Amino acid sequence: MHVWLALLVPLCVYAQGEVPGDAALGRTIFESQCALCHGEGGGGGRGPSLQRVALLKAPDDAALRRVIENGIEPEMPGAWQLNPREVGNVAAYVRSLGTVKAEPLPGDTARGKAVYESHGCSGCHIAAGQGHGFGPELTAIGARRNAEFLKQTLLDPASTLPEGFLLVSVDAGSGDSVRCVRVNEDTFTLQCRDRAGQFHSFQKSDVKKVERLTGQTPMPSFQQSIRGAELDDLVAWLASLRGEK
């Protein structure tokens, strides 16, 4: 009796999320049973990419384990063949896919924050609850992107546009065009968000023209305005934003 209790207690504690999973062991399971749909390294295939910090269907570790165990009907089957510890290991590996390791950088984070503020970046981005606009949320950008990617985006933002990003210019026939980032679109409607963070919804039959500005971004290049030590400082500060509270 006592032997069985000794075996069951670790599983109960683990199921409550108190024991961390082993990402290395989880990778082995993932590659043999999950990569067929989610792609090698979780980059996506028939299933969505898992290389992101926030997962829509699994906002926390407990929810992620439930998704792995139960699946998502009708596309994703549940992993009934895995025991709780194996499920936790897979969850740990999946979480690791969306986080890049912190790296030593030459810049100064305090000075980098000042550079960010002086160039008005909070007019388009939100970081730790501060700012507004239609640029990407930066609160955990350092956990998602490495320093080289951050620097490249600052110097040549059009070169790192995410898949599916589209800037549009909508002429509603009133003489003024609305330039905004597409949020959703179907055969009949278009929804987008402008620089001020305001959402717009258009019936395509009611607008005069919709211009798709493919490959363009409202973010300017800072190649000429932020250089040398200032650039290193800004990259260091952005890389330090890892979503910790």
C-alpha positions, 0 to 999 in steps of 0.5 A: 500500500505504501509503495503505491502511494509513493508512486502516485504522489509524484504524479498527483503533484505533477498534474497540479503543475508543481513539478517542471517537465523535461524539455529534452525528453519532451523533444524526443516525444514531440519529434516522433508523435507531433512533428508530423503536423506541427513541423520539425522544431514546431515551425508549423505544417498541417498544424500551426507553428508553436514557435511563439511565446503566447499560444492562443489555445494554451495561455498557461502551462496547465492549459497546454497540458490539457490541450496535449492530453485532450486534443482540439476537435476536430483537427488535433487528436488527444495524446491518450497514449502519454502518461502525465509525466510525458505530457508535462515533458512535451509541454515543457518542450513546446514552451521552449520553442517560443523563447530564445535564450538571453544573450550577453549584449554590448549595449546598456539597457537603461540608455536603450530605454531612453533611446526608445522613448526619445524616438517616440516608439511608444506612439506605435508600440506597447511595452509593459502596458505603456504606449499605444498604436498598431505596432506589435506588442513588445512586452516579451519581444526579447523572449521571441526574437534574438538581438540580430533580428531586432537590429535588422528590424530597426534598420530595415523593418520591411525585411522582417515582416511576419507572414500574413502582415498587410498594410492597406489604404482604404478609400471610402469615397469621402476623399480621405483614405484610411491607412491601416494594418489588416486585422481580418478580411473575408469576401465581403468585409475588411477590418483593420487598425490605424496608427492611433489603435482605432479599429475600422470595419468596411463593407467592400461594396461600400468603399471606392478602393482598397489598395494592398501595400504588400511588402510595406510597413508603417515603421520607418527605418532607423538606419540613419537616425540611430547608430553605433552605441545608441543602436546597441543600447536600444537592441539591448533594452528590447532584448531585455523585454521578456514578459516577466512581471 
